[in-house]
Amino acid sequence: MLIPIETQTLFSETLERARLADLDRTFGHLVGNFGQKTVSGGVFWYFRTSEGRQGRKEFFVGPDTDAIRTLIAQYQIQKEEGTSTRKQLQRMATMLTHGGCMATDHVSARVVEALATGGIFRMGGVLVGTHAYVALGNLMGVRWKSAIRTQDLDVAAFRTMAVAVPQQETADIGGTLEALNMGFLPTPGLNPRSPHTSYHIRGKELKVDLLTTASRRGPFAPVFIPRFKAAALPMPYMDFLLEDNTEALILAGDAATLVKVPDPARYGLHKLLVASERPIIEQTKVIKDIAQVSEVLGFLLEMRPIDVEIAFARLTEKGLHKRALGSAQRHLPKDSSVLQFLLEQPA
């Protein structure tokens, strides 16, 4: 079901407001200036603090794009005018949920907001899994039919960032969760000698899993991610999922938190690949995977087919197109638009 066009317009405005709020939350209390730096042939923006007791520091902002330049310019104007972006954002978030956007449960949203404040998404973290699915629906202007209730939070990231980040800048995931005072505990793995890659609250369903890219096919051992001060579990096809991501919002009540989520088309194709890998004991998850594949890719094929074509071309470059087709033939009905699309692609 499509979200009303008025709400979609408000969503776009709220997304822009959330970007400003994120800058204000990150740099608003610091004295300094935005500046550029060339790294490995690319130009990137950093925020450089003024000299103080702890010396001059740098914080990574993002690549030199028109969007980043516009955002920084807007932030400077907002700063000079003393406009409060947070109160405006809260009002807009409330209007979005009343206007038809899908909301996340308050507990999960609280954790996501803490992760965002801790810099996880600015430092390359990407929200994946069902919470990303919900955020993608709002971003695309559609309410999904599938059941979306879950309290599992999956955060994925490449093992290293593609650009240089100041050594002193890290995002402590374990410390961030502990500071919430919600009772998060490390979840022991099958091998007690391996570092934990998951956190849970005793007696609660809420769980946070940290994932990363796999350098080869399993079994996969946890990998320590220095910039997160935590270990993550390598997962197959994760590099394809993370190569292209976008900003989105997690909504709950009067809260709108800026996060990174995968490109929608890549999300759908990745779910198709994952469904073919799950063991029989995870059949329930396979059903959920395929439902999300049908909705995300089905919607894109109807409204933005070029997005699916671009993502599938990259899948083909990686030699994964036949695996995706095989999974579709096993799990999707014969009249599925997704299956028909895959069958029409060059072998």
N, C-alpha and C positions, 0 to 999 in steps of 0.2 A: 504494500500500500504506500503510495507516494505521500510524503509529508507536504502539507499545504505550502504553496509557493511563497506566501508571506512569511512563514516560519523558516523556509530555506534562505530567504533574503536576510532575515534576522540572524540566522546561523552564521552566514558569511561575515556579517558585521561583528558578531560576538567573537568569532575566530580572530579577527584583526585586533579586537580589544584584548583578547587573552594573550596575544603576542606582546602587546604593550605591557600588560600586567606582569608577564613573565620577565621582561627586561627590568621592570621596576622592582620586582621581588629579588632579582639576582644582583642588580647593580645600584638600586635606588639609595641604599644606605652608604654607598662608597663614594669617595671623592676621587675623580679621575676623568679620563677622556677615552673615547673610542679611537682606535687607530688600526692601520693595516699592516700586514706582514706577508711577505712572499715565502711560501713553503713548498718545496719540490715543484716549482714552476707555477703554482697556483697562488692566488691572492686571497687572504682571509682576514676577517675582522676580529680584533681582540679589544677587550676593555682593559686599559692600563690605569692602575691606581696611582695617586700622587705619592710622593715620598712620605713615609710615616715611620712610626716606631719599628714596624716590621719590614720596612723597606718597600720598594716598588714591586707590585705584583701584576701579573697578566691573567686574564680570564678569556677563554675561547668563546666567541660569539657565533661565528659561522662563515661560510664562503662569501666572496664578494659578488653578490647578485643584486639585481634591481630591487627585489623584495626586501633584502637585508638593508640596503641603503635607505629605502623608503621607511622601513620600520625604525631605524636609528634616527632619521630625521623627525619622524612623528614623536618618538620618545623624547627627543630634545625639546620639542615644542611643548609637549605635555608637562615636562619637568619645569620649564620656565613659567608656564601658566599655573602650575600647582594643581592641576586637575587630578582628582581621585579616580583612577581607573578601576579600582577594586569594587567600589560600591556600584558603579555602573555595570560591571561585569556580573555581579550578583543579581541585579534586577533583570538583566538580559537572560541569564541562565534560567531563572524562574519562568520567564515568558516562554522560553524554548520548550521546557518540559510540559507546560500547559498547552503549548501549540502543537504538540504531536511528536516531538523528538523522544527517542528512547533514553531512559535514565538507567544508571548503574546503581546498585545498592549502596547505601551510605557508608557501610564499613569498608567495602572495596574502594570506594571513591576517596575515602580518607587516606588509605594506604597509597593510592596513586598520587594524590596531592603531595604526600610526604616525599615520595620518590622524585616527583618533579621539583619540589623545593630543594631537595638534596643534589640536584644537578644530573640525575641519572639520564634523562632524555637529552639534555644538552651535551652530554659526554658520550653519545652514541647509542644509548639504550633505546630499544623499540618495543612497544607493547604489542604482543602477539596473542593468539588464542581468542577466546570468546569475547573478552572485553574489547579487543581490537575490532572484532566483528560488529559489535554494537556501535562503536565509534565510527566505523566505516559506513554503516547504514545512515547515521545522521549526516555524515559528510557527503554522501551520495544523494541524500534527500529521500530515503525510503525506509519504511518500517518493515523489518523482517517478520516472516510468518513463523519461523522456527522458534522453539523454546530457547531462551537466552539466559536462563538462570544459572549462574555459577559463581563461586567465590574463589576460583583458582586464578591467580594473577601470574601470567607468564611474561617475563622480560627477557629479550634476547639482544645480543650485540656481537659484533665482530670481535675477534680476540684483540686486535689492535685497531686504533683509529687511523684513518687515512691521512690525517694531518697532524702536525706536531702540536701537542698540548703542553702548557707549562707543567713542569714536574710537580710543583706544589699543588696543582689542581687535581683533586680526586673526588670521587663520589662514593662515599662509604655506605654501601647498601645495608650491611649488617647493623652499623651504627644508626642509620636512619630508621630502620624498623624497631630497634631497641628503644630509640627516643620516643616512639609513639606510646610507650607504656601500655601496650595491648597484650603483652605476654608472648611475643614471638620467640620461638626457640628453633635452633637449627634442627633439621630433620636428618637423622642418621641414614646413611646410604647402605647398600648391601655389603659393601666393603668398609668395615669400620676404620681402616687406615686411610681411606680416601677423604678428601675435604668435602664438606656438605655443599650442596648446590640448591637447597630448598629450605624454606622457613615455614613454620606452622604455629598455630596457637592451640595448646592442648585443649581437647574437648570441643574444638570448633572446626568448621569446614574450611575456613580461610587458609589459603596456602600461597606462598610466593615462590615460584620456580625461576631459576636463572639458567638461560640457555645460550649456546654459542655455536659457531660453525664447526663442522667436522672436517678434518683433513683427509679422512679415509673412511671406508665403511667399517662399522662396529666390530667388536664391542668398543664403546667409547668411555674413556676415563675422564673425570672432571679436570678442567683446565682453569688455572688461576688467572683472573683478569685484574692486573695491578691497579688500573684506574678506578675499579669498583671495590677494591680491597675484598674481593670475594671470588669464589670459584663458580664456574658455570658448566653445565652438562652439554657436550657437543651433540648436535642432532643432525641427521641427514637432510640435505637440501636447504639448510638454513641460509647458506650463502646466497642462493637464488632469491629467497624471501627478503633478505635484508638489503640487497643491492640497491633497491629503489624504495624509498619511504616518503611519507608526507606527514604534515601536521594535522591533528584532529583534536577533538574535545571529549573529555569524559564528563558527563553531566550527572548531577545528583542534587536535587533540591535547588538551592541557590548557588551552587558551586559549579564552576566550569574550569577544568584543569587542562592545560595545553600538554599534549603528549605527541610522541611520534608513533605512527602505525605503518604497516607495510602498504605498498601500492595495492589497490583493491584487486586488480587482475592477477598480480603475483600471489596475493593471499589466496584467491580461489584455486589457482593452479597448484600452489603448494599443498593445500588441503587435499587435492586430488592425489598428489604423490604420496602424502603421508598415509592416506586411507589404504593404499596398497601395501604398506609396510606393517600395519598393526597386526599383532597376533590375535588369535581367535578369542582370547579372554578380554580383548578390548573392543568387542563387536559393538557395544553401545557407543563408543567413541567414533567408530567407523560410520555409524548411522548419522551422528551429529556432523562429522566431516562432510559427508555427501550432501546433507541438507544445506550446509553452508556453501558448498561448491555450486549446487543448483541455483541458489538464490543470488549469490554474488556474481558468478559468471553469467547466469541467465539474464540478470538485469543489465549487465554491461554489454552483452551481445545485442540486446535490444536498443540500448540507449547510447552506448559508446563502444562499438565493436572494435574500433582502431586500438583501444587500450588493450584488449585481449590479444589482438594480432601482434602488437609490439612485445607484450610479455611472453607470448608463445614463441616468437622468434628467438628471444633470449633463451628460452627453455630448449629450443632446438639446437642452438649453439653449444649448449652444455651437454647435448646428447641425451636429454631426458624426455624428449617428446614421445617416444614409443612407450615409455613407462607410463606416462600420463594417459595415453590412448588406451593402453591395456587396463589401467585402473578404471577408466570411464566405461569401457565395454563390460567390465565385471559388475560395476556398481550402479550405473545409470540406466534408466529405461531407454528403450530404443528410440522413442520419440523426443528424447531430451535435446534441446537446442545446443547444449554444451557438447554432447556426443557427436551431433551432426557437424558442428564446427570442427572438431578434432579429426573426424573422418575426411573432411574436405581438404585438410592441410597436406602438403607434399610429404611423402614418406622420408 
